[in-house]
């Protein structure tokens, strides 16, 4: 029984990773809403290398936009998107916490 649960969890992790890669490679200008685990505020979350991280931040990183500094956070571009679950890199930018209000 425990082995079956581990297999199901591994498949879910793989599905989330595939969804993230597909979102990064997408050419759409529409929101791409994260369908997996979310924070209470509605932001997507994913486990990568054993760490729970924001799906939108990883989408931005994987799209080739390196994080400028440790202080920067992934933020939705306010003129484009207001959906916390959106992971479309075209809707995201790096911002300092004071800029992400």
Helices and strands as residue ranges (DSSP letters): H 2-25, E 45-48, E 51-54, H 55-62, E 72-76, G 89-91, E 92-96, G 97-99
